[in-house]
Structure formats: structure tokens, C-alpha cells
Amino acid sequence: MSRTKTAKAAEGGRKAAPRAKKLGWFDRVIGGAVRWLLRLAFRLGLRLAALGLLILAGSTVYYVVKLPAASTLLDAREQGSVTMLDANGDVFAWRGEQFGGVVRPGDVSPHLVAAILAAEDRRFYSHFGVDPRGLARAMVVNLRAGRLVQGGSTITQQVAKNVFLTTERTLERKLKEIPVALALELKYSKDEILSIYMNRVYLGAGATGFEAAAQRYFSKSAKFVTVPEAAMLAGLLKAPSRFAPTSDMGRAEGRAAIVINAMRETGAISETDALAALAAPARLSREAERRVGAHFADWVMESGPSFLTARTTEDVRIATTFDPAAQTAAEAALAHVFETRVAPDSPAEAAIVVMTHDGRVRAMIGGRDPRGGAFNRAAQALRQTGSAFKPVVYAAALEAGWSPNDVIVDEPLTMTIPGSGRWSPENYGGGYSGPVTLTEALARSINTVAVRLSEDVGRGKVRRLAAEMGLTAPLAEGPALALGVSEATLVEMTGLFAVIANGGLRTPPRGIEEITIRGEASPLMTASDTGAGEAVLSPATAGRLTGMLEDVIRTGTGARADPGRPAAGKTGTTQAARDAWFIGFTADYVIGVWMGKDDNEPLRGVTGGGLPAAIWREAAIRLHEGLPARPLRTAPAGAPGRSPDGGEEADGVVSTVFREVLQALGGGDGGGAAEAPRIDR
């Protein structure tokens, strides 16, 4: 068989291949349209990409031109800081925006730089401001976790956001962040960007920047922080308030452990170093750990010159009169009485002020919670003083010529107050004692005697003396002035008793010794110009009144305050026991105690001679541990019989006094009167 026949036979054995089907006109139109659209999209994409790149480049150039010198961005706080030192020279409180001074990467511990980069931006020194790899890694982590657990922002982007943009979470802000970050990379070096970041981030507890945070938490420069300390500081970047060791040390340690492991992963520390750091976590310094004196610090911020405290634009250091040991003693006394003698659910509040005779405030408790941050009842609450005011009346009487041994009649007294009708002061518990000495009347807190003395001396003189002794609020005009219907703060009332303890010399309560601007060698302001040292009472009056106030504790209403050493003081309870006071002094301290309720409701079963006196006693005992008992500065009481005008002494004291009171009913010194409620002792 020929090849031709064989080939034909083979071809015949196969099926004929189908011919390609020609596309119809419709398919050809659709295909052409798709190809045209793809080409159009590609061209538009190129143009849009080019336009986007052009906008990005223009924005970046714009920001490059507008960016200031890096050195001007290292400290942009609007407010300065206040660091307070106690009487021992140790730091005990911080206020304002703390800033430890400018630091750069080369100025701090290398552990700190490594911790920051490990926690926030591992490729900081290799990316161009935006890190695609970091973004991809964050997306993977977030997808695996099913929630947002890691951000993809670089340190450069965080600087862009914190310094030049806002912190709002919007797409617009995120898009703006990119050209600013690129501009930062073009304008500044990596170290300059990191310096801006390290100095401007907020790290909790009022600390801005890593130097301030190292000082705040560890009382050391950032140059000397250890691996666990560096990890704890870097851990604050995620959520400063949440992870601040002063708020929750356990949470801070947990976050620091994550940073330590990140440092190990990046090779910044070895496995051995990581295990050692995890085994010995960072600890707060003694200064940071102490949580005493919050109300005192708040008072200093309010009472000091505002341009150097609350509104300071400088970083200042204030040397104060605060004594941590005295504060601890006062807090322990308050806690003891409330734990042993007050119902756990009682809404009663209390405040304590401790000062020395010269007016230096050593401790302050503004409420049952001594941590501060709330209403300071020692310095801010104006409350009626009750019989705690009576020493002012007796001081005015002694200055006018009365003697502690003079006799006066405790008997019913009714006064006609123009426009208000008749008013009769009543004694606590009712009843009258007849003739009594001034010393006995003060010890027993007899109301009628205080009113008679005030009317004899003249209300105007009593008000003026009270102001000279330190009370600043307006005082009552009517005869109830003598019974403490006027309001004052516990700080002022304690300062008033300090005048008596200080021999009659003016002693304005103060908490500031001197104020120094950081970096300056000499203080900007000292406490020398406070008006202290001016004579308000004669030494004889102060000494005699001190002896009378000793009897308040020895035989009178303040017996429960007896601390077992020479002491003088006065109880005070206002109408319906809304306020209860005990204020007194020893040879070393002046202590003021107030109790009451914030809603001004009455205290149940509480008088100044009860719980306040008990708190005073407990505080005095603790304050004087290790101190010898010393006598008070008293003066001889003098012979009975007074001669206020310097003439001959009266014959028949009781009759004379009663006659003078009757004269006072017709007007007397001191201006108009107003109806007053009954005021208990």
C-alpha cells in the first residue's frame, strides 16, 4: 500500500476536527468595551496615582517648610510644674505638668531607648516615617486576636499626631499624618525625632517626658534607670493613667513584663537579663510611694501666690512646713477614733490641722479620706465656730482690764434686739450657776457670761480682735457674736489659738517656707514677709488666757482631751450639734479638730467635748512621742476686781457688772444686732 493510501486511511479513521466558531457581533462589542474600560481604568489609575503622589509631595514639602527647629519642640507645655519639699527637704508632692528637663537619646540609659523602640517602633531607625511592614504585622496580629490589640503607627507618626495634629480617631486625621511624618523624616534626624517624642509624651501622674517620669516614679534621672525600670516607663506609653505604678503597681508590672519580652525578642537584652528583670520588677521610690500630705499640698497650691502655684508657667520648687511624721500621727489618731467609736456607715466627716506656735502648719487632714483630690474641709469649709470662738471674747475682756479671778453672774439674760424682738441666750443643758469667776465660766463654757463680757467690752472690739487674730470671714453684728454664730475655717481657728500659745504674737498659718525657680540658686520668695511677730495680745493677756484654757481641760468641758501633759484648749458645739470642735495647744503644737456632716445635718450625740476631744487627745499623744512634757507659758491671774478705765476699782463686782450689762442693753459698742438662735457650748 502506498504512503498516500495509508495516510488517507489513517485520516479516515480519525474524526474531523470542529471548525472554530466565529464570535458574533454582540460578543465582539462586549469584549471591546471591557478592553476599553480596562485601558481607561489603568490610565485613570495612573493619573490618580500621579495626582495622589503630587498631592502627597506638595503636602510634604509644605510641612517641611513650615516645621520649626527641632529644639523648639522639646518642651511645649502650657503650664509649669510645682515640686513640694517637706520640712526635711524630701519631695512629697507634685502638681502641674512635671518636666524634668530636656533629654536626648544619648543622655538617657540605653536600656530606656531600647525599651521605647521595642514597645513602640522596632524598625524606627530603618523606615522612612511610615512602616509598611509594621502595618502589615499589626493587621495580622489584630486579625488573629479578633480585635484591635496593636497599632501600626511609627514613633514618627505619633510625633506628627501629638505635636501637629489631633488625637481624634478619624480617617482624615490618619491621612494627614502621613505627609507630616514624611516631612519630619526629611526635616529632622532620627535622633531629633526621638528626642521630641521622649520629651513630649505624657507618662502619668502629671509627668511629661521620660526624665520627669523617672524622677516622679523612681527619684532618679532617666540616665540611670535599670532594665525593669526602663520597661515600666516604656510600658506607660500604651495608657499612662491605666499603667501608672502609683495607681496600680500590679498592672504596671504586667505591662512592664510585656516590654521586657519585647526587648528580648529584638535582641536588646539577653535571655538571662530578661529573666533577671522579670524576677526583680521595678519598685517605686520612697518619695513616690508615700501618699501623705495630699490635702496639705492642695492647700499650698490654693494659698500660695497663684502665678507661682496654680497658674505657674515656670517649674518651681516649694520648700514647705509639712512634717510627714506629724501627718502620720494625725491620720492614725483619726483612724483610731473612727474605727473604735464611730459606726462604719456614719456620714460624719472630720478634719485636723497641726501647727507649731509660730503658725507653721505641719499636718493637715481635710476629710476621712486623707488622699486628697476632694473637698478640703480643713481649709475650704466655712462652719460656725460655736464656743470655740469664746477665747476671743475673754481675750478682749482681759485686754480691757478684767481678771481671770473676777466674778460675774451667770443668770437669765434677756435682750431686746431692735427689729427682731427679745432674745435670751441659754446655757448648754439649762440652768444657771450664779456668781462665777471668769476662769470657771470659760472652763464650763457658760453662754450668758460670754454674752455679758462681749457686751461690756463692745462687740466692735471683739470683732476687731478676732480679725487681728486671723479670722477673715465677716463676723456677726448682734450679741450672738459671743457664742460663735460666725463662720471660719479650721485652719484659721487653729491659727487663732496659735496666737494665744505664741504669747500674743500674730502667727498667720503658713505652709510655704520659700519658692525657687528651677535652675536658680536663690529663692524667688520667702515666708519672712507674712506679718508674723506683730503683737496682737499683750503677753500678760496671752499668759492669763492660757491658764484659763488649761482649766478647760483640767476641770471643764475638755476633760476628755487630756493628753497627760500640760495642755490648754476649748470645746465648741454649734446649734443642734451641726459642728463640733476642739482646738488646743501644748508647749510644742497647736492642734485643731472639727467634726460635722457635709450636708450640715446635726451630729447625733456629739459635742466638742466628746469625739473631737478624743481625736485631739489621740493626735496629741502620738505627736509628742519621745518629747518631754513642758509647761505652758502662763501668767499670774492677778487679784479680783477690775478697772477698765484705769480709775478706782469697783466695790461690789457683781452689782457693777450687772449695771454695765443693763447699760449695754440700751445700745453698747458694736453696732446693730440681729436675732440669733440658741448656741450650745
matplotlib code that plots the C-alpha trace (Angstrom):
import matplotlib.pyplot as plt

x = [0.0, 1.3, 2.0, -0.8, -3.3, -2.1, -2.3, -5.8, -6.8, -5.4, -7.1, -10.3, -10.1, -10.0, -12.9, -12.7, -11.7, -14.5, -14.0, -13.5, -16.8, -16.8, -17.7, -20.9, -21.2, -22.6, -19.6, -17.2, -18.8, -18.8, -15.2, -14.1, -15.9, -14.2, -10.8, -11.5, -12.7, -9.6, -7.3, -9.3, -9.1, -5.4, -4.9, -7.1, -5.4, -2.1, -3.3, -5.0, -1.9, 0.2, -2.2, -2.1, 1.7, 1.7, -0.6, 1.5, 4.7, 3.2, 1.8, 5.1, 7.1, 4.6, 5.1, 8.9, 8.9, 6.6, 8.3, 10.2, 13.6, 13.6, 14.9, 11.7, 9.5, 11.1, 9.1, 5.8, 3.9, 1.4, 1.8, 4.8, 5.2, 5.3, 7.5, 7.0, 9.6, 8.7, 10.4, 13.1, 13.9, 12.4, 9.9, 6.4, 4.1, 4.0, 1.5, 1.1, 2.9, 6.1, 9.0, 12.5, 14.4, 15.3, 16.9, 18.1, 18.7, 22.4, 21.5, 19.5, 20.1, 20.5, 18.0, 15.4, 15.9, 15.8, 12.6, 10.9, 11.8, 10.9, 7.5, 6.6, 8.6, 11.2, 12.2, 12.4, 15.9, 15.2, 11.8, 11.0, 8.4, 5.7, 6.4, 4.5, 5.9, 4.8, 1.3, 1.1, 2.4, -0.2, -3.0, -2.1, -1.9, -5.3, -6.9, -5.7, -6.9, -10.2, -9.8, -7.5, -4.6, -1.7, -1.3, 0.8, 1.8, 5.5, 7.1, 7.4, 3.7, 3.0, 5.1, 3.1, -0.2, 0.8, 2.6, 0.9, -2.4, -5.2, -5.7, -9.2, -9.5, -10.7, -9.6, -8.9, -6.5, -4.8, -4.3, -2.9, -0.5, 1.4, 2.7, 3.6, 5.5, 7.4, 8.2, 9.5, 11.8, 13.1, 13.5, 14.9, 17.3, 16.1, 17.6, 15.9, 12.5, 13.1, 14.1, 10.9, 9.0, 10.9, 10.3, 6.7, 4.9, 2.7, 3.6, 1.0, 1.0, 1.5, 4.8, 5.6, 8.6, 10.8, 13.1, 10.2, 8.7, 12.0, 12.1, 8.5, 8.4, 12.0, 13.5, 16.4, 17.5, 16.5, 20.2, 20.4, 17.2, 17.6, 16.1, 12.9, 12.6, 13.0, 10.5, 7.9, 8.5, 8.1, 5.0, 3.3, 3.2, 0.3, -2.0, -0.3, -3.1, -4.0, -0.5, 0.9, 2.6, 1.3, -2.3, -1.9, 1.5, 0.3, -1.0, 2.2, 4.3, 2.3, 2.8, 6.5, 6.8, 5.4, 8.0, 10.8, 9.9, 9.8, 13.3, 14.5, 12.9, 14.6, 18.0, 18.3, 18.8, 19.8, 17.6, 19.4, 18.9, 15.2, 14.7, 16.5, 14.3, 11.2, 12.3, 13.0, 10.5, 10.8, 9.8, 8.6, 10.9, 10.2, 9.1, 6.7, 5.3, 4.5, 0.9, 0.7, 0.1, -2.4, -4.7, -1.7, -0.3, -3.7, -3.9, -0.4, -1.5, -4.5, -3.0, 0.3, 0.8, -1.2, 1.3, 3.8, 1.4, -1.9, -1.0, 2.7, 4.4, 7.7, 9.0, 9.2, 10.2, 8.4, 10.0, 7.1, 6.5, 5.0, 6.1, 5.3, 5.7, 3.1, 0.8, 1.1, 0.4, -2.8, -4.0, -3.5, -5.4, -8.3, -8.5, -8.3, -11.3, -13.4, -12.7, -13.4, -16.1, -17.9, -20.3, -18.8, -21.7, -21.7, -21.6, -19.7, -16.6, -13.6, -10.6, -7.4, -4.8, -1.5, 0.8, 3.6, 3.2, 4.7, 2.0, 3.9, 1.4, 2.9, 0.0, -3.5, -6.3, -9.2, -11.5, -11.7, -10.0, -6.6, -5.5, -6.9, -8.4, -11.7, -13.1, -10.7, -12.7, -9.7, -9.1, -12.2, -15.2, -16.6, -18.5, -20.0, -17.4, -19.6, -17.9, -14.5, -14.8, -15.2, -11.4, -11.6, -14.3, -12.3, -9.1, -10.9, -12.1, -8.7, -7.3, -10.0, -8.9, -10.9, -9.0, -9.4, -10.5, -13.1, -16.6, -19.6, -23.1, -24.5, -28.2, -31.0, -30.4, -33.0, -32.0, -34.3, -32.9, -34.3, -36.4, -36.1, -37.7, -36.4, -33.5, -32.3, -29.1, -29.3, -26.6, -26.0, -28.1, -30.1, -29.7, -27.6, -24.7, -24.9, -21.6, -18.7, -15.1, -14.2, -11.9, -14.8, -17.1, -14.7, -14.0, -17.7, -18.4, -21.2, -23.1, -24.6, -21.2, -19.7, -22.5, -22.2, -18.5, -18.9, -21.5, -19.3, -16.2, -18.1, -18.9, -16.9, -13.7, -14.4, -14.8, -11.6, -9.6, -10.9, -9.8, -6.4, -6.0, -6.6, -10.3, -11.1, -14.8, -17.5, -18.4, -21.9, -23.1, -25.6, -25.0, -24.9, -21.4, -20.0, -21.5, -19.8, -22.5, -19.9, -18.1, -14.5, -12.2, -10.4, -7.0, -8.0, -9.3, -6.2, -4.1, -6.2, -5.3, -1.6, -1.7, -2.5, 0.1, 2.7, 2.5, 0.1, 2.2, 0.5, 1.0, -0.7, -0.9, 1.5, 2.8, 5.4, 9.0, 10.4, 9.8, 12.6, 12.5, 14.2, 17.8, 18.0, 20.3, 18.5, 14.8, 12.4, 10.2, 10.4, 8.0, 9.6, 7.1, 3.9, 3.1, 4.1, 5.5, 3.2, 1.7, -2.0, -2.4, -0.2, 2.0, 0.1, -3.3, -2.0, -0.5, -3.6, -5.9, -3.6, -4.0, -7.8, -7.8, -5.7, -8.7, -11.0, -9.0, -8.3, -11.8, -14.1, -15.7, -12.4, -11.5, -11.6, -8.8, -6.2, -3.1, -1.2, 0.9, 0.3, -2.3, -4.9, -7.9, -11.5, -14.6, -17.1, -20.5, -23.0, -26.8, -28.1, -24.5, -24.1, -20.4, -18.2, -14.8, -11.8, -8.8, -5.9, -2.2, 0.7, 4.2, 5.1, 2.0, -1.3, -4.0, -7.4, -10.1, -13.5, -16.4, -19.6, -21.5, -21.2, -24.9, -24.9, -27.2, -26.8, -24.4, -26.1, -24.8, -21.6, -20.3, -16.9, -16.0, -16.8, -15.3, -13.4, -11.7, -10.9, -9.4, -7.4, -6.1, -5.1, -3.3, -1.5, -0.3, 1.1, 2.6, 4.5, 6.0, 9.6, 9.1, 9.5, 6.5, 6.9, 4.8, 2.8, 3.6, 1.1, 0.9, -0.4, -4.2, -4.0, -6.2, -10.0, -11.5, -11.2, -10.8, -11.4, -11.0, -7.9, -9.9, -10.6, -11.6, -15.3, -16.7, -19.2, -18.2, -21.4, -23.5, -21.2, -21.1, -24.9, -25.3, -22.9, -24.8, -28.0, -26.4, -25.3, -28.9, -29.5, -27.0, -23.4, -20.4, -20.6, -23.4, -26.7, -27.9, -29.6, -31.8, -29.7, -30.6, -29.6, -26.0, -24.8, -21.3]
y = [0.0, 3.3, 6.1, 8.1, 5.4, 4.7, 8.3, 8.6, 5.5, 6.9, 10.2, 8.5, 6.7, 10.0, 12.3, 15.6, 18.5, 21.0, 24.4, 27.5, 29.2, 32.8, 35.4, 37.2, 40.9, 41.2, 39.3, 41.4, 44.6, 43.5, 42.3, 45.6, 47.6, 45.6, 46.1, 49.8, 50.1, 48.3, 50.6, 53.6, 52.4, 51.8, 55.2, 56.9, 54.9, 56.1, 59.7, 59.4, 57.8, 60.5, 63.1, 61.5, 61.4, 65.0, 66.0, 63.9, 65.5, 69.0, 68.4, 67.0, 70.0, 72.4, 70.8, 70.6, 74.4, 75.1, 72.8, 74.8, 73.9, 70.7, 72.3, 74.4, 71.3, 69.7, 71.4, 72.9, 72.8, 75.5, 75.2, 74.8, 72.4, 72.5, 70.2, 70.3, 69.5, 68.7, 70.1, 67.5, 68.6, 65.5, 65.6, 64.6, 66.1, 67.1, 69.4, 70.8, 69.4, 67.9, 68.3, 67.0, 68.9, 68.2, 64.8, 63.2, 59.5, 59.9, 61.4, 58.5, 54.9, 52.8, 50.4, 53.1, 53.8, 50.0, 49.6, 52.5, 51.1, 47.5, 48.7, 51.2, 51.0, 48.3, 49.5, 53.2, 53.7, 51.9, 53.1, 56.5, 57.6, 55.1, 51.4, 49.1, 46.1, 47.3, 48.0, 44.5, 42.9, 44.9, 43.8, 40.1, 40.4, 42.2, 39.7, 36.8, 38.5, 39.4, 43.0, 45.9, 45.0, 46.6, 49.8, 50.3, 53.9, 54.6, 56.9, 59.5, 59.2, 59.6, 62.7, 64.0, 63.3, 64.6, 67.7, 68.9, 67.2, 66.0, 62.7, 62.0, 58.7, 59.7, 58.7, 62.4, 62.7, 59.4, 60.6, 64.0, 62.0, 60.6, 63.8, 65.2, 62.1, 62.2, 65.9, 65.1, 62.5, 64.9, 67.9, 66.2, 63.4, 60.2, 61.2, 64.6, 62.9, 60.5, 63.4, 65.2, 62.1, 61.3, 64.9, 65.4, 62.2, 62.2, 59.3, 59.6, 61.2, 64.7, 63.7, 64.9, 63.3, 60.4, 62.5, 63.7, 60.2, 58.7, 61.4, 61.0, 57.2, 56.3, 59.5, 59.2, 60.6, 58.7, 58.3, 55.7, 53.6, 49.8, 47.3, 46.7, 50.5, 51.3, 48.7, 50.1, 53.6, 52.4, 50.5, 53.7, 54.8, 52.5, 54.0, 56.4, 56.6, 52.9, 51.6, 54.3, 52.4, 55.0, 53.9, 50.2, 48.6, 45.1, 46.4, 48.4, 45.2, 43.2, 45.8, 46.0, 42.3, 42.5, 45.2, 43.1, 40.2, 42.5, 43.7, 40.1, 39.5, 42.4, 41.4, 44.4, 42.2, 38.6, 35.8, 35.9, 39.7, 39.3, 36.6, 38.7, 41.7, 39.7, 38.2, 41.7, 44.2, 47.9, 49.5, 53.0, 55.2, 56.1, 59.6, 58.3, 55.5, 57.9, 59.1, 61.6, 65.3, 65.5, 68.0, 70.0, 70.1, 71.2, 74.0, 75.2, 75.4, 77.5, 79.7, 80.4, 83.1, 81.8, 82.9, 80.5, 77.7, 77.1, 79.2, 78.9, 78.9, 78.0, 74.9, 75.8, 74.0, 74.9, 74.3, 73.7, 73.3, 69.9, 67.2, 63.6, 62.2, 64.7, 63.8, 60.1, 60.7, 62.8, 60.2, 57.4, 59.3, 60.0, 56.4, 55.0, 57.0, 56.4, 52.6, 52.3, 54.9, 55.7, 53.5, 52.3, 53.7, 57.1, 60.0, 62.1, 63.8, 65.2, 67.5, 68.1, 70.8, 70.6, 73.6, 74.9, 78.1, 80.2, 79.3, 76.7, 74.1, 70.6, 68.4, 68.7, 66.3, 67.6, 64.6, 60.9, 60.1, 61.6, 61.1, 64.4, 65.2, 66.1, 68.8, 70.0, 70.5, 71.9, 74.8, 75.3, 74.6, 77.7, 76.4, 78.1, 78.0, 77.8, 78.2, 77.7, 81.4, 82.4, 82.7, 85.8, 87.3, 86.5, 87.9, 91.2, 91.3, 90.6, 93.3, 95.7, 95.1, 92.1, 89.5, 85.7, 85.8, 88.4, 87.3, 87.6, 86.4, 83.5, 84.2, 84.6, 87.4, 88.8, 91.4, 93.4, 93.5, 96.3, 95.0, 91.4, 91.3, 89.8, 87.3, 85.2, 83.2, 79.8, 77.6, 74.1, 71.8, 74.6, 76.1, 78.9, 78.9, 82.4, 84.2, 82.5, 83.6, 84.2, 81.1, 78.9, 80.4, 79.7, 76.2, 75.4, 77.3, 79.4, 81.2, 84.0, 85.1, 85.2, 87.5, 89.7, 90.1, 90.8, 93.5, 95.0, 95.2, 96.1, 93.9, 96.1, 95.5, 91.7, 91.7, 93.7, 91.5, 88.3, 89.8, 90.7, 87.1, 85.7, 85.4, 86.7, 85.9, 88.5, 88.3, 88.6, 92.1, 91.1, 89.9, 86.2, 87.1, 85.9, 82.5, 81.7, 82.2, 83.4, 81.1, 80.3, 77.6, 75.1, 76.5, 80.0, 78.8, 76.8, 79.8, 81.9, 79.6, 79.7, 83.5, 82.7, 79.9, 82.2, 84.8, 87.1, 87.5, 87.3, 83.8, 83.6, 79.9, 79.2, 76.2, 77.8, 78.5, 79.5, 79.2, 78.7, 78.7, 75.5, 76.3, 79.4, 79.3, 82.0, 81.7, 83.9, 84.3, 83.5, 83.4, 86.3, 88.9, 87.4, 89.9, 87.3, 88.6, 91.6, 91.8, 91.1, 90.4, 91.6, 88.8, 89.1, 88.6, 85.6, 84.1, 84.6, 83.2, 80.2, 79.4, 79.7, 77.4, 74.9, 74.7, 73.8, 70.5, 70.1, 70.7, 71.8, 70.6, 69.5, 66.9, 64.1, 65.8, 65.5, 64.1, 63.5, 66.7, 70.4, 71.4, 74.2, 74.2, 74.9, 72.9, 74.2, 72.8, 74.8, 74.7, 71.1, 69.8, 70.6, 71.4, 70.1, 71.5, 71.0, 73.3, 73.5, 73.5, 72.1, 73.6, 72.1, 72.0, 73.7, 71.2, 71.9, 69.2, 69.7, 67.2, 67.6, 66.4, 67.8, 68.3, 70.3, 67.9, 67.5, 65.1, 62.6, 62.7, 64.5, 67.7, 69.3, 67.7, 64.2, 62.8, 65.9, 66.0, 62.3, 62.7, 65.7, 63.6, 60.7, 63.1, 64.9, 61.6, 60.4, 63.8, 64.0, 60.6, 61.0, 64.6, 65.8, 67.3, 71.0, 73.7, 76.2, 79.9, 81.2, 84.4, 85.1, 85.6, 88.7, 89.9, 90.1, 93.4, 95.2, 98.8, 99.0, 102.8, 102.9, 104.5, 103.1, 99.5, 98.7, 97.9, 95.1, 93.4, 91.6, 94.7, 96.7, 94.1, 93.7, 97.5, 97.6, 94.9, 96.8, 99.8, 97.6, 96.7, 100.2, 100.0, 99.4, 99.3, 97.3, 98.4, 96.8, 93.5, 90.6, 87.8, 84.7, 81.1, 79.3, 78.3, 75.3, 75.1]
z = [0.0, -1.0, 1.6, 0.1, 0.6, 4.1, 5.1, 3.7, 5.6, 8.8, 8.3, 7.5, 10.8, 12.7, 13.2, 11.6, 14.0, 14.6, 13.0, 15.3, 15.8, 14.9, 17.6, 17.0, 16.7, 20.3, 21.9, 19.9, 21.2, 24.8, 24.6, 23.1, 25.7, 28.5, 27.0, 26.6, 30.2, 31.5, 29.5, 30.7, 34.3, 34.0, 32.6, 35.2, 37.9, 36.7, 36.6, 40.1, 41.5, 40.0, 41.3, 44.8, 44.7, 43.6, 46.5, 48.9, 47.7, 47.8, 51.4, 52.5, 51.1, 52.7, 56.1, 55.6, 55.1, 58.0, 60.5, 63.2, 64.5, 66.4, 69.6, 69.9, 70.1, 73.0, 75.7, 74.6, 77.9, 78.6, 82.3, 84.6, 87.4, 91.2, 93.3, 97.0, 99.7, 103.2, 106.3, 105.9, 102.4, 100.8, 97.9, 99.0, 96.3, 92.7, 91.0, 87.5, 84.4, 85.6, 83.3, 84.3, 81.6, 78.0, 77.3, 74.1, 73.3, 74.2, 77.6, 79.0, 79.8, 76.7, 78.3, 78.1, 74.4, 73.8, 75.8, 73.9, 70.5, 71.5, 72.8, 70.1, 66.9, 66.4, 62.8, 63.8, 62.5, 59.2, 58.0, 56.3, 58.7, 57.7, 58.1, 55.7, 57.4, 60.8, 59.4, 57.9, 61.1, 63.2, 60.8, 61.2, 65.0, 65.1, 62.8, 64.9, 68.1, 66.6, 67.9, 67.9, 70.1, 68.2, 66.3, 63.2, 63.8, 64.0, 66.5, 63.7, 63.1, 66.8, 66.9, 63.9, 65.7, 69.2, 68.1, 64.9, 64.7, 67.0, 68.7, 67.2, 65.5, 62.0, 58.5, 57.7, 60.6, 59.7, 56.1, 57.3, 59.5, 56.5, 54.9, 58.3, 59.2, 55.9, 56.4, 59.9, 58.4, 55.8, 58.2, 61.2, 62.0, 63.7, 67.0, 66.8, 66.2, 69.0, 71.3, 70.6, 71.4, 74.6, 75.9, 75.0, 75.8, 78.8, 81.2, 84.0, 87.5, 85.9, 84.4, 80.8, 79.3, 80.4, 82.6, 84.6, 84.8, 86.0, 88.7, 89.6, 90.0, 90.8, 92.1, 89.7, 86.4, 83.2, 82.7, 85.5, 85.1, 85.1, 82.7, 84.7, 85.4, 81.7, 80.8, 83.3, 81.9, 78.3, 79.2, 80.2, 76.6, 75.9, 78.5, 81.0, 83.6, 83.4, 83.8, 86.2, 89.1, 91.5, 90.5, 90.2, 90.6, 89.6, 86.3, 85.7, 86.4, 84.0, 81.2, 82.0, 81.6, 78.1, 77.3, 78.7, 76.5, 73.5, 74.4, 74.5, 71.1, 69.5, 71.0, 73.2, 76.2, 76.6, 77.9, 81.2, 81.5, 80.7, 83.4, 85.9, 85.1, 85.3, 88.7, 90.2, 88.8, 89.3, 92.6, 93.4, 95.2, 98.8, 97.8, 95.1, 97.4, 100.2, 99.8, 102.6, 102.6, 99.7, 101.4, 102.6, 99.1, 97.7, 100.4, 99.4, 95.8, 96.8, 99.4, 97.7, 95.1, 92.1, 89.5, 91.2, 92.1, 90.2, 87.2, 87.1, 83.7, 85.3, 87.0, 90.7, 93.9, 97.1, 100.4, 102.8, 106.5, 106.1, 108.5, 107.3, 110.8, 112.2, 109.3, 110.0, 113.7, 112.9, 110.4, 112.9, 115.6, 113.3, 112.1, 115.6, 116.9, 113.9, 114.0, 117.7, 118.4, 115.2, 113.3, 110.0, 107.9, 109.6, 107.2, 109.8, 108.5, 110.3, 109.7, 111.6, 111.4, 113.3, 113.5, 115.7, 117.8, 115.1, 112.6, 110.6, 109.5, 110.0, 109.0, 107.5, 107.1, 105.0, 105.5, 106.4, 103.1, 103.6, 100.0, 98.8, 95.5, 97.1, 99.2, 101.8, 105.0, 106.9, 104.6, 102.4, 104.7, 106.5, 109.5, 112.6, 115.4, 118.4, 121.8, 120.2, 119.5, 123.2, 123.8, 121.6, 123.9, 127.0, 125.4, 124.7, 128.3, 129.7, 127.5, 128.8, 132.4, 133.5, 135.6, 135.4, 139.1, 138.6, 139.5, 137.1, 137.5, 135.5, 135.5, 132.9, 130.5, 128.0, 125.4, 123.2, 119.7, 117.6, 114.7, 115.9, 119.3, 122.5, 122.7, 125.7, 125.5, 127.2, 128.7, 127.4, 129.5, 131.0, 134.5, 135.9, 138.4, 139.9, 140.7, 139.0, 138.1, 134.5, 134.7, 135.8, 133.3, 130.4, 131.7, 131.8, 128.6, 130.2, 127.4, 129.5, 130.8, 127.3, 126.1, 129.1, 128.6, 124.9, 125.6, 128.3, 126.1, 123.0, 120.0, 117.7, 119.8, 119.8, 116.0, 115.5, 117.8, 116.0, 112.7, 114.2, 115.5, 112.0, 111.2, 107.7, 107.1, 108.1, 111.7, 113.2, 114.3, 117.0, 120.6, 119.5, 118.1, 121.5, 121.0, 117.7, 115.2, 112.7, 110.3, 110.0, 108.6, 110.8, 109.6, 110.7, 114.0, 114.7, 113.8, 116.2, 119.1, 118.0, 118.7, 122.3, 122.5, 121.0, 123.7, 121.8, 118.7, 115.3, 113.7, 110.3, 109.3, 106.6, 104.7, 102.4, 103.5, 100.2, 96.5, 94.0, 90.2, 88.9, 87.9, 90.1, 93.1, 95.2, 96.3, 94.5, 97.5, 101.2, 104.1, 106.0, 104.9, 106.4, 109.1, 111.7, 115.0, 115.4, 118.9, 118.9, 122.6, 125.4, 126.9, 130.2, 128.4, 126.4, 129.6, 131.7, 128.9, 128.5, 132.2, 131.9, 128.9, 130.9, 133.3, 130.4, 130.1, 133.9, 135.2, 132.4, 129.2, 127.6, 130.2, 127.5, 125.6, 128.5, 126.8, 130.1, 129.8, 130.2, 127.6, 127.0, 124.7, 124.1, 123.1, 120.6, 119.6, 117.4, 117.3, 117.2, 117.1, 113.4, 114.1, 116.9, 117.6, 119.9, 119.5, 121.9, 122.3, 124.2, 124.6, 121.2, 119.0, 118.3, 117.1, 115.7, 115.2, 113.6, 113.1, 111.2, 108.1, 104.6, 104.3, 107.6, 109.3, 113.0, 114.6, 116.8, 120.4, 119.5, 121.3, 121.1, 124.4, 123.0, 119.8, 118.7, 122.2, 121.9, 118.4, 119.8, 122.6, 120.4, 118.0, 120.8, 122.4, 119.0, 118.1, 121.4, 121.5, 122.6, 123.6, 127.2, 128.9, 129.2, 131.0, 129.1, 129.1, 131.7, 133.7, 137.2, 137.2, 139.3, 142.1, 141.6, 140.8, 137.5, 136.5, 132.7, 132.5, 134.8, 137.6, 141.1, 141.3, 141.6, 145.0, 144.7, 141.5, 140.8, 141.1, 138.9, 136.2, 136.2, 136.0, 133.0, 131.3, 131.7, 130.1, 127.2, 126.6, 125.5, 122.7, 123.7, 121.4, 118.3, 116.1, 115.2, 116.5, 114.8, 116.2, 116.8, 117.6, 120.7, 120.5, 122.6, 124.0]

ax = plt.figure().add_subplot(projection="3d")
ax.plot(x, y, z, "-o")
ax.set_aspect("equal")
plt.show()
